[in-house]
Amino acid sequence: MITFEDVTKFYPGQERPALRNINLEIGKGEFVFLVGQSGSGKSTFLRLILREYRATKGTLYVAGKNLGTMNQWKVPALRRQIGTVFQDFRLLPGKTVYENVAFALQVIGRPAKEIRKIVPETLELVGLEGKEDRPSDELSGGEQQRVAIARAFVNRPKILIADEPTGNLDPETSVGIMKLLDRINKADTTVLMATHDSSIVDQMRRRVLELRSGELVRDQAKGVYGTA
Ligand SMILES: Nc1ncnc2c1ncn2[C@@H]1O[C@H](COP(=O)(O)OP(=O)(O)OP(=O)(O)O)[C@@H](O)[C@H]1O
Protein backbone atom coordinates (compact mmCIF):
# COMPACT_ATOMS: atom_id res chain seq x y z
CA MET A 1 0.00 0.00 0.00
CA ILE A 2 2.96 2.28 0.80
CA THR A 3 6.48 1.66 -0.50
CA PHE A 4 9.55 3.79 0.16
CA GLU A 5 12.46 3.01 -2.16
CA ASP A 6 15.60 4.75 -1.00
CA VAL A 7 13.66 7.93 -0.20
CA THR A 8 15.60 11.00 0.91
CA LYS A 9 14.06 14.39 1.64
CA PHE A 10 16.04 17.60 1.93
CA TYR A 11 14.21 20.81 2.76
CA PRO A 12 15.57 23.83 0.90
CA GLY A 13 18.66 25.20 2.58
CA GLN A 14 19.01 22.20 4.91
CA GLU A 15 22.42 20.60 5.26
CA ARG A 16 21.13 17.36 6.73
CA PRO A 17 18.19 15.61 5.16
CA ALA A 18 14.93 15.34 7.14
CA LEU A 19 14.73 11.73 5.88
CA ARG A 20 17.65 9.68 4.58
CA ASN A 21 17.56 6.57 2.38
CA ILE A 22 14.30 5.17 3.70
CA ASN A 23 13.39 1.71 2.41
CA LEU A 24 10.26 -0.03 3.61
CA GLU A 25 6.94 -1.44 2.64
CA ILE A 26 3.61 -1.16 4.45
CA GLY A 27 1.07 -3.72 3.31
CA LYS A 28 -2.66 -3.42 2.92
CA GLY A 29 -4.44 -3.64 6.26
CA GLU A 30 -1.35 -3.21 8.42
CA PHE A 31 -1.31 -1.13 11.61
CA VAL A 32 2.00 0.69 11.98
CA PHE A 33 3.35 3.04 14.64
CA LEU A 34 5.89 5.67 13.66
CA VAL A 35 8.01 6.76 16.61
CA GLY A 36 11.06 8.94 17.17
CA GLN A 37 12.12 12.07 18.98
CA SER A 38 10.90 15.49 17.99
CA GLY A 39 12.63 16.46 14.75
CA SER A 40 13.43 12.87 13.78
CA GLY A 41 11.35 13.15 10.58
CA LYS A 42 7.93 11.70 11.42
CA SER A 43 5.88 14.59 10.05
CA THR A 44 8.03 14.70 6.94
CA PHE A 45 7.39 10.97 6.45
CA LEU A 46 3.63 11.50 6.66
CA ARG A 47 3.67 14.60 4.47
CA LEU A 48 5.53 12.79 1.71
CA ILE A 49 2.79 10.14 1.67
CA LEU A 50 0.18 12.89 1.26
CA ARG A 51 2.30 14.43 -1.53
CA GLU A 52 2.54 17.68 0.41
CA TYR A 53 6.21 17.40 -0.54
CA ARG A 54 8.07 15.31 -3.07
CA ALA A 55 11.05 13.16 -2.21
CA THR A 56 14.37 14.73 -3.19
CA LYS A 57 15.70 11.30 -4.12
CA GLY A 58 14.21 7.82 -4.37
CA THR A 59 10.70 6.68 -5.19
CA LEU A 60 7.57 6.58 -3.11
CA TYR A 61 4.51 4.54 -4.10
CA VAL A 62 1.14 4.99 -2.40
CA ALA A 63 -1.91 2.92 -3.36
CA GLY A 64 -0.11 1.76 -6.49
CA LYS A 65 0.88 5.24 -7.68
CA ASN A 66 4.36 6.70 -8.05
CA LEU A 67 4.12 10.03 -6.21
CA GLY A 68 7.26 11.36 -7.87
CA THR A 69 5.75 11.34 -11.34
CA MET A 70 2.13 12.02 -10.34
CA ASN A 71 0.60 15.11 -11.92
CA GLN A 72 -0.51 17.80 -9.50
CA TRP A 73 -4.10 17.53 -10.71
CA LYS A 74 -4.19 13.90 -9.55
CA VAL A 75 -3.17 14.74 -5.98
CA PRO A 76 -6.74 15.40 -4.74
CA ALA A 77 -7.73 11.91 -5.91
CA LEU A 78 -4.76 10.47 -4.02
CA ARG A 79 -5.76 12.36 -0.87
CA ARG A 80 -9.31 11.06 -1.07
CA GLN A 81 -7.85 7.62 -0.45
CA ILE A 82 -6.05 8.78 2.68
CA GLY A 83 -7.95 9.88 5.79
CA THR A 84 -6.05 12.15 8.18
CA VAL A 85 -6.42 12.73 11.90
CA PHE A 86 -4.38 15.21 13.94
CA GLN A 87 -3.61 15.95 17.57
CA ASP A 88 -5.60 19.21 17.46
CA PHE A 89 -8.75 17.68 15.86
CA ARG A 90 -9.14 20.47 13.24
CA LEU A 91 -12.93 20.43 13.22
CA LEU A 92 -15.02 23.15 11.57
CA PRO A 93 -15.93 25.62 14.32
CA GLY A 94 -19.59 26.54 14.65
CA LYS A 95 -20.68 23.35 12.91
CA THR A 96 -22.48 20.40 14.43
CA VAL A 97 -21.10 16.88 14.68
CA TYR A 98 -23.23 15.84 11.70
CA GLU A 99 -22.18 18.83 9.59
CA ASN A 100 -18.50 18.24 10.25
CA VAL A 101 -18.70 14.69 8.94
CA ALA A 102 -21.14 15.42 6.10
CA PHE A 103 -18.91 18.22 4.84
CA ALA A 104 -16.15 15.75 3.98
CA LEU A 105 -18.54 14.03 1.57
CA GLN A 106 -20.10 17.23 0.22
CA VAL A 107 -16.73 18.62 -0.89
CA ILE A 108 -16.06 15.53 -2.98
CA GLY A 109 -19.50 15.77 -4.57
CA ARG A 110 -21.24 12.73 -3.06
CA PRO A 111 -25.02 12.67 -3.57
CA ALA A 112 -27.17 13.99 -0.72
CA LYS A 113 -29.00 10.67 -0.40
CA GLU A 114 -25.75 8.81 0.14
CA ILE A 115 -24.59 11.40 2.68
CA ARG A 116 -27.82 11.01 4.67
CA LYS A 117 -27.19 7.27 4.86
CA ILE A 118 -23.45 7.08 5.47
CA VAL A 119 -22.97 9.89 7.99
CA PRO A 120 -25.26 8.37 10.67
CA GLU A 121 -23.69 4.93 10.08
CA THR A 122 -20.23 6.36 10.57
CA LEU A 123 -21.23 8.34 13.67
CA GLU A 124 -22.59 5.14 15.14
CA LEU A 125 -19.35 3.34 14.34
CA VAL A 126 -17.37 5.91 16.33
CA GLY A 127 -19.85 5.90 19.24
CA LEU A 128 -21.40 9.31 18.67
CA GLU A 129 -24.98 8.30 17.93
CA GLY A 130 -27.40 10.74 19.55
CA LYS A 131 -24.85 13.58 19.38
CA GLU A 132 -25.41 14.49 15.72
CA ASP A 133 -26.83 17.94 16.44
CA ARG A 134 -24.35 18.99 19.11
CA PRO A 135 -21.99 21.84 18.20
CA SER A 136 -18.63 20.11 17.83
CA ASP A 137 -16.83 22.79 19.87
CA GLU A 138 -18.94 21.90 22.92
CA LEU A 139 -17.78 18.28 23.00
CA SER A 140 -15.04 16.80 25.17
CA GLY A 141 -11.61 16.29 23.60
CA GLY A 142 -12.20 12.56 23.21
CA GLU A 143 -15.54 13.18 21.51
CA GLN A 144 -14.01 15.77 19.21
CA GLN A 145 -11.38 13.27 18.18
CA ARG A 146 -14.14 10.75 17.44
CA VAL A 147 -15.75 13.32 15.15
CA ALA A 148 -12.40 13.85 13.44
CA ILE A 149 -11.99 10.09 12.98
CA ALA A 150 -15.54 9.80 11.61
CA ARG A 151 -14.76 12.58 9.17
CA ALA A 152 -11.51 10.92 8.11
CA PHE A 153 -13.18 7.52 7.68
CA VAL A 154 -16.59 8.46 6.24
CA ASN A 155 -15.24 8.15 2.71
CA ARG A 156 -13.82 4.68 3.55
CA PRO A 157 -10.22 5.55 2.63
CA LYS A 158 -7.65 2.82 2.02
CA ILE A 159 -5.21 4.46 4.40
CA LEU A 160 -5.68 6.34 7.66
CA ILE A 161 -2.84 8.58 8.81
CA ALA A 162 -2.99 9.71 12.41
CA ASP A 163 -0.45 12.26 13.64
CA GLU A 164 -0.38 12.14 17.47
CA PRO A 165 -4.13 11.47 17.71
CA THR A 166 -3.99 10.98 21.48
CA GLY A 167 -1.59 13.85 22.16
CA ASN A 168 -4.29 16.05 23.74
CA LEU A 169 -6.18 13.31 25.56
CA ASP A 170 -5.97 11.70 28.97
CA PRO A 171 -4.87 8.05 29.16
CA GLU A 172 -8.35 6.59 29.56
CA THR A 173 -9.79 8.56 26.67
CA SER A 174 -6.77 7.62 24.59
CA VAL A 175 -7.51 3.93 25.09
CA GLY A 176 -11.00 4.48 23.67
CA ILE A 177 -9.55 6.26 20.63
CA MET A 178 -7.08 3.41 20.07
CA LYS A 179 -9.92 0.85 20.23
CA LEU A 180 -11.63 2.84 17.53
CA LEU A 181 -8.53 3.00 15.33
CA ASP A 182 -8.14 -0.74 15.86
CA ARG A 183 -11.69 -1.31 14.66
CA ILE A 184 -11.08 0.83 11.59
CA ASN A 185 -7.92 -1.16 10.91
CA LYS A 186 -9.86 -4.43 11.18
CA ALA A 187 -12.17 -3.07 8.47
CA ASP A 188 -9.11 -3.51 6.21
CA THR A 189 -7.86 0.07 6.45
CA THR A 190 -4.10 0.53 6.58
CA VAL A 191 -3.37 2.66 9.66
CA LEU A 192 -0.17 4.64 10.12
CA MET A 193 0.11 6.50 13.42
CA ALA A 194 2.89 8.82 14.55
CA THR A 195 3.03 8.99 18.32
CA HIS A 196 5.04 9.79 21.44
CA ASP A 197 2.62 7.78 23.56
CA SER A 198 4.78 4.94 24.82
CA SER A 199 2.09 3.21 26.87
CA ILE A 200 -0.19 2.91 23.86
CA VAL A 201 2.54 1.51 21.62
CA ASP A 202 3.52 -0.95 24.36
CA GLN A 203 -0.09 -2.07 24.88
CA MET A 204 -1.00 -2.52 21.24
CA ARG A 205 2.07 -4.50 20.14
CA ARG A 206 1.94 -3.63 16.46
CA ARG A 207 4.66 -2.99 13.94
CA VAL A 208 6.92 -0.13 15.03
CA LEU A 209 9.05 2.05 12.75
CA GLU A 210 11.56 4.23 14.57
CA LEU A 211 13.20 7.26 13.00
CA ARG A 212 16.32 8.87 14.39
CA SER A 213 17.74 11.98 12.74
CA GLY A 214 15.91 11.09 9.55
CA GLU A 215 17.07 7.48 9.39
CA LEU A 216 15.00 4.37 9.89
CA VAL A 217 16.76 2.71 12.82
CA ARG A 218 14.14 0.09 13.72
CA ASP A 219 11.37 -1.83 11.97
CA GLN A 220 9.95 -4.23 14.49
CA ALA A 221 6.94 -6.54 14.26
CA LYS A 222 4.76 -6.51 17.39
CA GLY A 223 7.08 -3.85 18.70
CA VAL A 224 7.37 -1.65 21.75
CA TYR A 225 7.94 2.10 22.03
CA GLY A 226 11.58 2.11 22.99
CA THR A 227 14.39 -0.40 22.87
CA ALA A 228 16.24 -0.83 26.12
N1 LIG B 1 9.08 22.98 6.13
C1 LIG B 1 10.32 22.75 6.59
N2 LIG B 1 11.38 23.47 6.14
C2 LIG B 1 12.63 23.24 6.59
N3 LIG B 1 12.93 22.28 7.50
C3 LIG B 1 11.92 21.54 7.99
C4 LIG B 1 10.56 21.73 7.57
N4 LIG B 1 9.77 20.84 8.22
C5 LIG B 1 10.60 20.13 9.01
N5 LIG B 1 11.89 20.54 8.88
C6 LIG B 1 13.08 19.97 9.55
O1 LIG B 1 13.15 18.60 9.20
C7 LIG B 1 13.52 17.79 10.32
C8 LIG B 1 12.44 16.75 10.59
O2 LIG B 1 11.25 17.42 11.05
P1 LIG B 1 9.83 16.71 11.24
O3 LIG B 1 8.85 17.81 11.47
O4 LIG B 1 9.61 15.78 10.15
O5 LIG B 1 10.09 15.91 12.61
P2 LIG B 1 9.06 15.20 13.60
O6 LIG B 1 9.66 13.89 13.97
O7 LIG B 1 7.72 15.18 12.99
O8 LIG B 1 9.01 16.13 14.87
P3 LIG B 1 7.80 16.37 15.93
O9 LIG B 1 7.67 15.11 16.72
O10 LIG B 1 8.29 17.53 16.73
O11 LIG B 1 6.58 16.71 15.13
C9 LIG B 1 13.77 18.77 11.47
O12 LIG B 1 15.14 19.04 11.50
C10 LIG B 1 12.96 19.98 11.07
O13 LIG B 1 13.54 21.15 11.60
Ligand as a Chemical Component Dictionary entry (heavy atoms), coordinates in Angstrom:
data_LIG
# 
_chem_comp.id                   LIG 
_chem_comp.type                 NON-POLYMER 
_chem_comp.pdbx_formal_charge   0 
_chem_comp.three_letter_code    LIG 
# 
loop_
_chem_comp_atom.comp_id 
_chem_comp_atom.atom_id 
_chem_comp_atom.alt_atom_id 
_chem_comp_atom.type_symbol 
_chem_comp_atom.charge 
_chem_comp_atom.model_Cartn_x 
_chem_comp_atom.model_Cartn_y 
_chem_comp_atom.model_Cartn_z 
_chem_comp_atom.pdbx_ordinal 
LIG N1  N1  N 0 9.084  22.982 6.126  1  
LIG C1  C1  C 0 10.318 22.753 6.588  2  
LIG N2  N2  N 0 11.381 23.466 6.139  3  
LIG C2  C2  C 0 12.628 23.237 6.594  4  
LIG N3  N3  N 0 12.928 22.281 7.496  5  
LIG C3  C3  C 0 11.923 21.539 7.987  6  
LIG C4  C4  C 0 10.563 21.731 7.567  7  
LIG N4  N4  N 0 9.773  20.835 8.216  8  
LIG C5  C5  C 0 10.600 20.131 9.008  9  
LIG N5  N5  N 0 11.892 20.540 8.880  10 
LIG C6  C6  C 0 13.084 19.966 9.555  11 
LIG O1  O1  O 0 13.152 18.596 9.202  12 
LIG C7  C7  C 0 13.518 17.786 10.323 13 
LIG C8  C8  C 0 12.437 16.749 10.591 14 
LIG O2  O2  O 0 11.251 17.420 11.049 15 
LIG P1  P1  P 0 9.833  16.709 11.242 16 
LIG O3  O3  O 0 8.850  17.810 11.471 17 
LIG O4  O4  O 0 9.615  15.780 10.149 18 
LIG O5  O5  O 0 10.092 15.910 12.611 19 
LIG P2  P2  P 0 9.057  15.196 13.603 20 
LIG O6  O6  O 0 9.662  13.891 13.970 21 
LIG O7  O7  O 0 7.723  15.184 12.988 22 
LIG O8  O8  O 0 9.014  16.133 14.871 23 
LIG P3  P3  P 0 7.799  16.371 15.928 24 
LIG O9  O9  O 0 7.672  15.112 16.724 25 
LIG O10 O10 O 0 8.290  17.529 16.734 26 
LIG O11 O11 O 0 6.575  16.706 15.131 27 
LIG C9  C9  C 0 13.767 18.768 11.472 28 
LIG O12 O12 O 0 15.139 19.043 11.501 29 
LIG C10 C10 C 0 12.957 19.982 11.067 30 
LIG O13 O13 O 0 13.539 21.152 11.599 31 
# 
loop_
_chem_comp_bond.comp_id 
_chem_comp_bond.atom_id_1 
_chem_comp_bond.atom_id_2 
_chem_comp_bond.value_order 
_chem_comp_bond.pdbx_ordinal 
LIG N1  C1  SING 1  
LIG C1  N2  SING 2  
LIG C1  C4  DOUB 3  
LIG N2  C2  DOUB 4  
LIG C2  N3  SING 5  
LIG N3  C3  DOUB 6  
LIG C3  C4  SING 7  
LIG C3  N5  SING 8  
LIG C4  N4  SING 9  
LIG N4  C5  DOUB 10 
LIG C5  N5  SING 11 
LIG N5  C6  SING 12 
LIG C6  O1  SING 13 
LIG C6  C10 SING 14 
LIG O1  C7  SING 15 
LIG C7  C8  SING 16 
LIG C7  C9  SING 17 
LIG C8  O2  SING 18 
LIG O2  P1  SING 19 
LIG P1  O3  DOUB 20 
LIG P1  O4  SING 21 
LIG P1  O5  SING 22 
LIG O5  P2  SING 23 
LIG P2  O6  DOUB 24 
LIG P2  O7  SING 25 
LIG P2  O8  SING 26 
LIG O8  P3  SING 27 
LIG P3  O9  DOUB 28 
LIG P3  O10 SING 29 
LIG P3  O11 SING 30 
LIG C9  O12 SING 31 
LIG C9  C10 SING 32 
LIG C10 O13 SING 33 
# 
